[in-house]
Amino acid sequence: MRDDIDGTGMNDEEKRRDQLTSAPNAVASDADPRIDVTHRDGVTRIDIRDDADVRPGDPTKDPGE
C-alpha cells in the first residue's frame, strides 16, 4: 500500500478503516477484512473470506443449491 500521498497522515488501510467507521451507527467490525488478495506469477487472485460478515450473492438462496 502507498503511504500518505495526499497529506492526510494516513496510509491506505487507515483511510479505509476511517471511511468505513465514520458513518452513523458504524461499529469497528464494519472495517474488518472481507477479501484476501494474493499475487503469484503475474496473476492476482481475490477470494471472499470465509469469516466475512458481508458476502456477495443472493441472500434468499441457500449456498448449497
OpenMM code with the backbone's topology and positions (N, CA, C; nanometers):
from openmm import Vec3, app, unit

residues = "MET ARG ASP ASP ILE ASP GLY THR GLY MET ASN ASP GLU GLU LYS ARG ARG ASP GLN LEU THR SER ALA PRO ASN ALA VAL ALA SER ASP ALA ASP PRO ARG ILE ASP VAL THR HIS ARG ASP GLY VAL THR ARG ILE ASP ILE ARG ASP ASP ALA ASP VAL ARG PRO GLY ASP PRO THR LYS ASP PRO GLY GLU".split()
positions = [
    Vec3(0.0827, -0.1188, 0.0000),
    Vec3(0.0000, 0.0000, 0.0000),
    Vec3(0.0870, 0.1250, 0.0000),
    Vec3(0.0369, 0.2265, -0.0624),
    Vec3(0.1116, 0.3513, -0.0668),
    Vec3(0.0940, 0.4260, 0.0638),
    Vec3(0.1960, 0.4956, 0.1019),
    Vec3(0.1869, 0.5789, 0.2215),
    Vec3(0.1279, 0.7137, 0.1863),
    Vec3(0.1094, 0.7933, 0.2823),
    Vec3(0.0468, 0.9251, 0.2778),
    Vec3(0.0880, 1.0094, 0.1571),
    Vec3(0.0112, 0.9978, 0.0473),
    Vec3(0.0417, 1.0791, -0.0702),
    Vec3(-0.0514, 1.1987, -0.0817),
    Vec3(-0.1533, 1.2055, 0.0035),
    Vec3(-0.2490, 1.3160, -0.0081),
    Vec3(-0.2462, 1.4100, 0.1125),
    Vec3(-0.1481, 1.3914, 0.2007),
    Vec3(-0.1331, 1.4829, 0.3128),
    Vec3(-0.2247, 1.4563, 0.4314),
    Vec3(-0.2949, 1.3441, 0.4337),
    Vec3(-0.3851, 1.3148, 0.5452),
    Vec3(-0.3122, 1.2579, 0.6657),
    Vec3(-0.1911, 1.2076, 0.6444),
    Vec3(-0.1177, 1.1445, 0.7535),
    Vec3(-0.1577, 0.9993, 0.7732),
    Vec3(-0.2415, 0.9458, 0.6827),
    Vec3(-0.2871, 0.8071, 0.6942),
    Vec3(-0.2462, 0.7282, 0.5705),
    Vec3(-0.2171, 0.5987, 0.5917),
    Vec3(-0.1916, 0.5119, 0.4773),
    Vec3(-0.3260, 0.4597, 0.4253),
    Vec3(-0.3239, 0.3803, 0.3185),
    Vec3(-0.4479, 0.3343, 0.2553),
    Vec3(-0.5365, 0.2555, 0.3514),
    Vec3(-0.4780, 0.1669, 0.4313),
    Vec3(-0.5571, 0.0868, 0.5247),
    Vec3(-0.6218, 0.1745, 0.6317),
    Vec3(-0.5494, 0.2730, 0.6807),
    Vec3(-0.6065, 0.3653, 0.7801),
    Vec3(-0.7200, 0.4480, 0.7200),
    Vec3(-0.7045, 0.4908, 0.5958),
    Vec3(-0.8109, 0.5671, 0.5294),
    Vec3(-0.9346, 0.4802, 0.5089),
    Vec3(-0.9146, 0.3538, 0.4709),
    Vec3(-1.0260, 0.2610, 0.4522),
    Vec3(-1.1021, 0.2437, 0.5831),
    Vec3(-1.0297, 0.2164, 0.6912),
    Vec3(-1.0921, 0.1964, 0.8219),
    Vec3(-1.1662, 0.3228, 0.8647),
    Vec3(-1.1050, 0.4379, 0.8451),
    Vec3(-1.1676, 0.5646, 0.8826),
    Vec3(-1.2979, 0.5854, 0.8064),
    Vec3(-1.2964, 0.5568, 0.6774),
    Vec3(-1.4164, 0.5754, 0.5958),
    Vec3(-1.5275, 0.4795, 0.6371),
    Vec3(-1.4936, 0.3536, 0.6637),
    Vec3(-1.5952, 0.2540, 0.6962),
    Vec3(-1.6507, 0.2677, 0.8378),
    Vec3(-1.5800, 0.3375, 0.9241),
    Vec3(-1.6280, 0.3506, 1.0624),
    Vec3(-1.6814, 0.4901, 1.0939),
    Vec3(-1.6833, 0.5800, 0.9965),
    Vec3(-1.7281, 0.7164, 1.0246),
    Vec3(-1.8767, 0.7385, 0.9976),
    Vec3(-1.9444, 0.6414, 0.9395),
    Vec3(-2.0876, 0.6553, 0.9114),
    Vec3(-2.1680, 0.6474, 1.0415),
    Vec3(-2.2876, 0.7073, 1.0438),
    Vec3(-2.3730, 0.6949, 1.1623),
    Vec3(-2.4009, 0.5469, 1.1905),
    Vec3(-2.3987, 0.5102, 1.3170),
    Vec3(-2.4241, 0.3730, 1.3643),
    Vec3(-2.3177, 0.2722, 1.3231),
    Vec3(-2.2041, 0.3173, 1.2716),
    Vec3(-2.0964, 0.2259, 1.2337),
    Vec3(-2.0292, 0.1707, 1.3584),
    Vec3(-1.9792, 0.0489, 1.3458),
    Vec3(-1.9034, -0.0145, 1.4538),
    Vec3(-1.7684, -0.0564, 1.3978),
    Vec3(-1.6737, -0.0824, 1.4840),
    Vec3(-1.5376, -0.1148, 1.4414),
    Vec3(-1.5339, -0.2367, 1.3495),
    Vec3(-1.6214, -0.3343, 1.3708),
    Vec3(-1.6190, -0.4558, 1.2879),
    Vec3(-1.6615, -0.4291, 1.1435),
    Vec3(-1.7212, -0.3132, 1.1153),
    Vec3(-1.7563, -0.2787, 0.9771),
    Vec3(-1.6323, -0.2717, 0.8886),
    Vec3(-1.5182, -0.2459, 0.9479),
    Vec3(-1.3938, -0.2325, 0.8710),
    Vec3(-1.3121, -0.3614, 0.8684),
    Vec3(-1.3667, -0.4705, 0.9220),
    Vec3(-1.2948, -0.5974, 0.9176),
    Vec3(-1.2720, -0.6404, 0.7733),
    Vec3(-1.1603, -0.7076, 0.7459),
    Vec3(-1.1321, -0.7527, 0.6096),
    Vec3(-1.2415, -0.8464, 0.5584),
    Vec3(-1.2758, -0.8338, 0.4308),
    Vec3(-1.3770, -0.9197, 0.3692),
    Vec3(-1.3201, -1.0019, 0.2550),
    Vec3(-1.1998, -0.9656, 0.2099),
    Vec3(-1.1370, -1.0373, 0.0987),
    Vec3(-0.9911, -1.0661, 0.1305),
    Vec3(-0.9369, -1.1666, 0.0636),
    Vec3(-0.7938, -1.1949, 0.0651),
    Vec3(-0.7443, -1.1779, -0.0775),
    Vec3(-0.6353, -1.1053, -0.0950),
    Vec3(-0.5774, -1.0828, -0.2272),
    Vec3(-0.4386, -1.1452, -0.2286),
    Vec3(-0.4141, -1.2311, -0.3266),
    Vec3(-0.2824, -1.2908, -0.3421),
    Vec3(-0.2317, -1.2626, -0.4832),
    Vec3(-0.1005, -1.2478, -0.4946),
    Vec3(-0.0351, -1.2232, -0.6228),
    Vec3(0.0692, -1.3331, -0.6423),
    Vec3(0.0611, -1.4032, -0.7571),
    Vec3(0.1600, -1.5070, -0.7848),
    Vec3(0.1764, -1.5219, -0.9348),
    Vec3(0.2976, -1.5205, -0.9796),
    Vec3(0.3308, -1.5403, -1.1210),
    Vec3(0.2527, -1.4461, -1.2130),
    Vec3(0.2371, -1.3206, -1.1703),
    Vec3(0.1686, -1.2218, -1.2520),
    Vec3(0.0164, -1.2318, -1.2487),
    Vec3(-0.0362, -1.3185, -1.1631),
    Vec3(-0.1811, -1.3380, -1.1516),
    Vec3(-0.2270, -1.2880, -1.0159),
    Vec3(-0.3343, -1.2104, -1.0162),
    Vec3(-0.3935, -1.1612, -0.8917),
    Vec3(-0.5201, -1.2404, -0.8654),
    Vec3(-0.5309, -1.2959, -0.7447),
    Vec3(-0.6487, -1.3734, -0.7069),
    Vec3(-0.7166, -1.3028, -0.5900),
    Vec3(-0.8488, -1.2864, -0.5997),
    Vec3(-0.9269, -1.2230, -0.4944),
    Vec3(-1.0286, -1.3247, -0.4448),
    Vec3(-1.0232, -1.3577, -0.3158),
    Vec3(-1.1143, -1.4540, -0.2556),
    Vec3(-1.1938, -1.3875, -0.1449),
    Vec3(-1.3222, -1.4191, -0.1361),
    Vec3(-1.4062, -1.3727, -0.0260),
    Vec3(-1.3680, -1.4557, 0.0968),
    Vec3(-1.3404, -1.3884, 0.2057),
    Vec3(-1.3005, -1.4589, 0.3272),
    Vec3(-1.4170, -1.5388, 0.3839),
    Vec3(-1.3865, -1.6570, 0.4383),
    Vec3(-1.4899, -1.7414, 0.4991),
    Vec3(-1.5539, -1.6749, 0.6203),
    Vec3(-1.4784, -1.5890, 0.6886),
    Vec3(-1.5309, -1.5261, 0.8101),
    Vec3(-1.5908, -1.3872, 0.7849),
    Vec3(-1.6085, -1.3502, 0.6586),
    Vec3(-1.6650, -1.2184, 0.6258),
    Vec3(-1.8130, -1.2145, 0.6615),
    Vec3(-1.8540, -1.1112, 0.7348),
    Vec3(-1.9948, -1.0965, 0.7712),
    Vec3(-2.0794, -1.0607, 0.6509),
    Vec3(-2.0226, -0.9870, 0.5588),
    Vec3(-2.0946, -0.9444, 0.4393),
    Vec3(-2.0355, -1.0188, 0.3210),
    Vec3(-2.1218, -1.0922, 0.2483),
    Vec3(-2.0752, -1.1730, 0.1360),
    Vec3(-2.1601, -1.1431, 0.0134),
    Vec3(-2.1018, -1.1515, -0.1059),
    Vec3(-2.1803, -1.1278, -0.2271),
    Vec3(-2.2755, -1.2437, -0.2534),
    Vec3(-2.3773, -1.2158, -0.3300),
    Vec3(-2.4697, -1.3206, -0.3688),
    Vec3(-2.6120, -1.2900, -0.3270),
    Vec3(-2.7013, -1.3803, -0.3604),
    Vec3(-2.8433, -1.3675, -0.3305),
    Vec3(-2.8694, -1.4174, -0.1883),
    Vec3(-2.9073, -1.3304, -0.0960),
    Vec3(-2.9263, -1.3716, 0.0434),
    Vec3(-3.0477, -1.4621, 0.0636),
    Vec3(-3.1341, -1.4752, -0.0384),
    Vec3(-3.2525, -1.5606, -0.0236),
    Vec3(-3.2266, -1.7033, -0.0660),
    Vec3(-3.1108, -1.7314, -0.1263),
    Vec3(-3.0793, -1.8659, -0.1719),
    Vec3(-2.9844, -1.9345, -0.0749),
    Vec3(-3.0031, -2.0653, -0.0628),
    Vec3(-2.9121, -2.1487, 0.0168),
    Vec3(-2.7829, -2.1664, -0.0626),
    Vec3(-2.6653, -2.1406, -0.0008),
    Vec3(-2.5392, -2.1521, -0.0753),
    Vec3(-2.5162, -2.2915, -0.1331),
    Vec3(-2.5815, -2.3939, -0.0779),
    Vec3(-2.5625, -2.5294, -0.1265),
    Vec3(-2.6468, -2.5636, -0.2485),
    Vec3(-2.7346, -2.4743, -0.2899),
    Vec3(-2.8233, -2.5035, -0.4043),
    Vec3(-2.7493, -2.4900, -0.5352),
] * unit.nanometer
topology = app.Topology()
chain = topology.addChain("A")
for resn in residues:
    res = topology.addResidue(resn, chain)
    for name in ("N", "CA", "C"):
        topology.addAtom(name, app.Element.getBySymbol(name[0]), res)
